[in-house]
């Protein structure tokens, strides 16, 4: 949602390279999150089964390599602004903070207790 809002606003107010950078950064952040979530789930599933985890450092480094490569090519082909891609990657963090603030608000206002 944060990425969509940023792309929508930049579509009207910023050059097209900024908009594509935000969109690319947001998509890369989402892909990175899904990839990390899947890798972590697989690692814990193997640990619960009592086996040695087969996830190596290479899979974690590969995520950053893919993100860096996509960003590099988008920048070199002049399709996206580098600063906008980094800002797009950060929209995922903004969305997490908004969700945390929302949950905190409901916990205080509605007096929900954490059990």
N, C-alpha and C positions, 0 to 999 in steps of 0.2 A: 504494500500500500504506500509506503514511504517513497519507494522508487517510482511508482506510477504518478504520485503527486508531484515529485520533482521533475519527471519527464514532461508532465502536462504543463506545469508552470514554465519550464524552460522552453517548451515549444512555442510559447507566445512571447517570451521576453529575451531569449538568448539565441545566439547563432546556432545553426543546425549541428555543428560539430560538438557543441556542448550538450545538446539534446541526445545525440547518438552516444556520446561518452557516458552520460548518466544512464542511458538504457543499457549499454554494454556492461558498465560497472555493476549495475543492479542485477543483470542476468548472471554475471560471473560470481557475484556474491551468493546468489541463490544456488547456483551449481556447486560452489564451494561448500556451502552449508549441507546440501544433500549428500555430497560425496563424503564429507567428514562424518555426518550422521550414520551413513551406511557402513563406513569403515569401523567406526566405534561400536556400532551394534554387532558387527561380525566379530570383532575382537572380544567383546564380552560374552558372546554366545559360545565362542571356543573356550574361553576361560571357565565358564560355568560347566561345560562338558568335561573339563579336566584335561584338555589337550593343550599343547604348546601353540601359542598364536602364530599364524603364518603371515600376519601383516608386518611388512618390513618398513623400514624408514623410507624406502623408495616410493611407496604409495603416498606418503605424506609430502615428500618433496615433489612428486609428480603433479600434485594439485597446484602447487605454487608455480611450477614450470608452465603448466597449461595456462594459468591466469596471466603470467608474465608474457608468454608467447602471444596470446590473443591481444593483450594490451599493446605490445610492441608492434604487431602488424597493423592494428587499427591506427596507431599513432603514425607509423611510417607511411601508410597509405593515405594519410590525412583524412581519415574517416571520423576520428574522434579526438577531442581534446584530452590530453593526459591528466590534467587536473580534474576534469569532469569524470573520467573513468575512476579515479581514486575517490572522488565524492560519491559516485554511484556505488562503489564497493562499500562505502561507509553508510549508505542508507539502510543496510541491514541492521547495523548497530543502532541507528536512530530508531528503527522500528522496535527493537528489543527494549530500548529505554522507554519508549512511549507505552509499551505493554506493561513494563514494570511499574511505571507511574500510575497507570490505570488500575492495576491490581492493588497497589498500595492505597490508592484513593478509596476503592471499594472496601478494603479491609478496615480503614479508619472510619469512613462514613457509615457503613452498614454494620460495623462492629463484628466482622467475621473473624473467627478465631482459627488459627492454624493448629491443626491437631496432628 
